[in-house]
C-alpha cells in the first residue's frame, strides 16, 4: 500500500469507537487490490470485520467518487429485496483520514473476477447467471420514491443526459486522440432513442465482480460499488452487463468473446434478455444495439478517467494503466455494436 493511501489506524479506531455502535479497536486496515476508483479497505477490529470506502486523495473530476451517494443508496436499500451490505457510518470530515469515507458491514462470500467462472460446472454457471439477472431485476423493480430516492437523478432522457456527461468527462481526462471515441461522440446522439418514460434505480457498474455470492449457493448476497448509481433507464444496466459477452479475454477486464459459452453453460444474449423481460415485464426495444454501443462508450470514458488518474499518480489499482489503455478497444467495440 502506498503511503498516500494508508489509513491512520490509531486515530481512525478512536473516531469509529465514538461514532459506530459496538465498534472496538484496535484495528488494522488492508486495501483490497481490485477496483480502480474509490479505494476500499478490509478493516479488522476487536469488534469484527468491516469494509471502508473512501474518496481517493488528489485532484478529482467534479462529481466523481461520490461516496456519500453510495452510502445513501445502501441506507435506502438495506432490509429490502435488493441484497446490499449494511451501512454503518458516513464521515464527511476529511480531517479524519484525509478524505470522505463510509463504513459498512463485511459480507462473507465469493467474488468472481472472471465471468467464465472457470471453477464452476456448466449447471452452476447457468444458475449463477440466472441469479445475476434476478438481482438486477430486483433492483429495477424498486420504487425510488418508496425508498426516499425520488430525487436521486435528474428528470428527462437518461441516455441523452449520460451521453453529454460522459462525453464531457472523457474530454476532461483525454490524454491523446482516439478516433473511435470521436466517432462515437459524434454518432451516438443522433441514434439516441426518444425518452420512453422508463425510470429505475440503476447501479451503473453492473458486472460480475461487483457482486458478492453466497459461499456455496448460486445466490447474490450483496451488490457492491454504487458510485455510479442514479435514477436512469433500466436497460443501461442490462446493456452494461451484456458487454462481457463481446469483451475479449483481457486480464484487466476479462470478457467471454471467443469462448464456447454454450459448452460452458453460460446463457447467450438472447436468453439473458428474455429472462430479464420475464422477471421485470419490460420488453427489449428494437434499438438494443444503441444500448450496447452506449455501454461501451461509457465504459471507455471511465477507462480514460482511470488512465488520467494513473498518469497523475493517484489511481487506486495496480491495473490502472492497463485499464486506461483499453479505452480505444472499448470504443471500437462500441462502433461494432452500433453497426
PEBELHU-V272725 format. One record per residue. N is the residue number from 0. PSI is psi in whole degrees, -180 to 180 (NA if undefined). OMEGA is omega in degrees with one decimal (* if undefined). Layout:
n-><N:N>
psi-><PSI:PSI>
omega-><OMEGA:OMEGA>
This chain:
n-><0:1:2:3:4:5:6:7:8:9:10:11:12:13:14:15:16:17:18:19:20:21:22:23:24:25:26:27:28:29:30:31:32:33:34:35:36:37:38:39:40:41:42:43:44:45:46:47:48:49:50:51:52:53:54:55:56:57:58:59:60:61:62:63:64:65:66:67:68:69:70:71:72:73:74:75:76:77:78:79:80:81:82:83:84:85:86:87:88:89:90:91:92:93:94:95:96:97:98:99:100:101:102:103:104:105:106:107:108:109:110:111:112:113:114:115:116:117:118:119:120:121:122:123:124:125:126:127:128:129:130:131:132:133:134:135:136:137:138:139:140:141:142:143:144:145:146:147:148:149:150:151:152:153:154:155:156:157:158:159:160:161:162:163:164:165:166:167:168:169:170:171:172:173:174:175:176:177:178:179:180:181:182:183:184:185:186:187:188:189:190:191:192:193:194:195:196:197:198:199:200:201:202:203:204:205:206:207:208:209:210:211:212:213:214:215:216:217:218:219:220:221:222:223:224:225:226:227:228:229:230:231:232:233:234:235:236:237:238:239:240:241:242:243:244:245:246:247:248:249:250:251:252:253:254:255:256:257:258:259:260:261:262:263:264:265:266:267:268:269:270:271:272:273:274:275:276:277:278:279:280:281:282:283:284:285:286:287:288:289:290:291:292:293:294:295:296:297:298:299:300:301:302:303:304:305:306:307:308:309:310:311:312:313:314:315:316:317:318:319:320:321:322:323:324:325:326:327:328:329:330:331:332:333:334:335:336:337:338>
psi-><131:154:-38:-19:-2:146:142:92:-45:-50:-31:-42:-43:-44:-48:-33:-33:-22:-26:121:128:-6:134:130:-176:171:157:145:123:123:131:144:-33:166:142:15:-95:119:135:138:144:119:118:117:174:-27:-2:-166:144:170:134:131:136:160:143:154:168:-178:129:153:147:139:-2:158:41:81:-23:-34:-42:-47:-40:-40:-44:-42:-42:-37:-23:133:-5:-164:-15:123:119:159:150:123:140:-41:138:128:113:-4:105:-14:-15:-52:0:-8:164:145:167:158:138:170:144:126:120:138:-170:146:131:113:-24:117:-10:-9:63:-25:-6:162:164:-41:-40:-37:-45:-42:-36:-44:-35:-39:-36:-49:-36:-40:-40:-43:-39:-42:-47:-10:-6:135:110:-39:-35:-23:16:24:26:-21:21:-8:169:151:169:-172:110:-49:-41:-44:-42:-36:-43:-46:-50:-25:-42:-42:-40:-47:-35:-24:12:133:-19:159:135:101:-37:-36:-41:-40:-41:-42:-33:-36:-41:-42:-36:-26:-3:125:157:153:122:7:-2:124:133:164:117:143:-44:-16:48:90:168:-33:2:21:138:138:151:144:-24:-48:153:73:134:124:-19:133:128:171:76:19:-36:11:152:177:122:-166:127:-29:-16:-41:-41:-44:-41:-43:-39:-13:-32:-28:-26:-16:142:172:85:133:-29:-32:75:132:-167:3:136:-10:154:86:-31:-43:-33:-18:14:126:147:176:-41:-40:-39:-43:-41:-42:-42:-45:-40:-41:-29:-19:9:132:148:123:165:-25:32:-38:-34:-43:-43:-47:-41:-42:-44:-41:-45:-44:-35:-41:-39:-45:-37:-35:-38:-43:-41:-43:-37:-39:-35:-10:16:24:153:6:149:-22:8:-48:-41:-43:-40:-37:-11:-6:-48:-43:-42:-42:-39:-39:-34:-43:-41:-42:-36:-31:NA>
omega-><177.9:-176.4:-175.9:178.9:178.5:179.2:176.8:-168.0:-173.7:-178.4:177.3:178.0:178.3:-179.9:-175.9:176.7:-179.7:-171.6:-172.7:-179.8:175.1:-178.7:177.1:174.7:2.2:-178.9:166.2:-179.2:-179.2:-177.8:174.6:-177.4:-175.6:176.4:-177.6:-173.7:-179.1:179.5:-174.2:-172.0:165.8:178.2:177.9:-175.8:178.0:-177.5:178.1:-178.6:179.7:172.9:179.5:174.2:-176.0:166.1:175.2:175.6:176.7:-178.3:-174.9:174.8:178.8:176.8:-179.9:173.3:-175.3:-178.9:176.7:174.9:176.4:-177.5:179.8:178.6:179.2:177.9:-177.3:-172.1:-174.2:-179.2:179.3:-175.7:-179.2:-177.4:176.9:174.4:-179.9:178.1:-174.8:-176.8:172.5:178.1:178.4:179.5:-174.6:-177.9:-176.3:177.8:179.6:175.2:178.3:178.5:169.3:179.4:177.3:178.1:171.3:-179.7:175.4:177.4:-177.2:169.6:177.4:-179.7:-176.3:-176.9:176.5:177.5:-172.1:-177.3:-172.5:172.3:177.0:179.9:178.9:178.6:179.0:180.0:179.2:178.8:176.3:178.4:178.8:179.5:178.1:177.9:177.7:179.4:178.2:178.5:-175.5:178.1:178.2:174.1:-176.2:-178.7:-177.1:179.6:174.8:-177.6:-178.1:-179.6:-172.6:177.2:-178.4:177.0:176.6:-174.9:-176.6:-176.6:178.0:-179.4:-178.3:175.9:179.4:-176.6:-175.1:171.5:178.1:178.9:179.1:-179.8:-179.6:-177.9:-178.6:178.8:177.3:179.8:174.7:-174.6:-178.8:176.3:177.1:-179.1:178.6:179.5:180.0:-170.5:-171.8:-179.1:179.9:-179.9:-175.6:-179.6:175.5:-179.5:180.0:176.0:179.8:178.6:176.8:169.6:-179.0:-177.4:175.9:179.4:-170.7:175.8:-167.8:-177.5:170.4:178.0:172.3:-178.5:174.8:-178.5:-176.6:-173.3:173.8:-176.2:179.2:-179.8:176.7:167.9:-174.9:176.6:-176.7:-173.3:-174.9:-178.2:179.1:167.7:-176.1:179.8:-175.4:-178.5:177.9:176.8:-178.3:177.4:-180.0:179.3:-177.7:175.2:-177.1:-180.0:-176.6:-178.6:178.4:179.1:-176.9:-176.7:-179.2:-177.1:-170.4:178.0:-174.1:-177.6:177.0:179.1:174.3:-173.5:178.5:179.3:179.4:-177.3:-179.4:-178.6:174.2:-174.3:-179.1:-179.8:178.2:-179.8:-179.3:180.0:177.8:179.3:-179.8:-175.9:-174.1:-174.5:-180.0:176.2:175.2:-173.4:179.5:-178.6:175.2:177.1:175.4:-178.5:178.4:-179.2:176.1:-178.5:177.8:178.6:-177.8:178.4:176.8:178.2:177.1:179.7:178.3:175.1:176.7:179.8:179.5:179.1:178.2:178.6:-179.8:175.9:-179.4:171.3:-170.0:-177.9:176.4:-178.8:-173.4:-178.5:-179.7:178.8:178.8:-179.0:-179.6:-176.7:-176.0:179.7:179.6:179.3:178.8:175.5:176.1:177.6:178.9:-179.8:-178.1:-179.2:*>
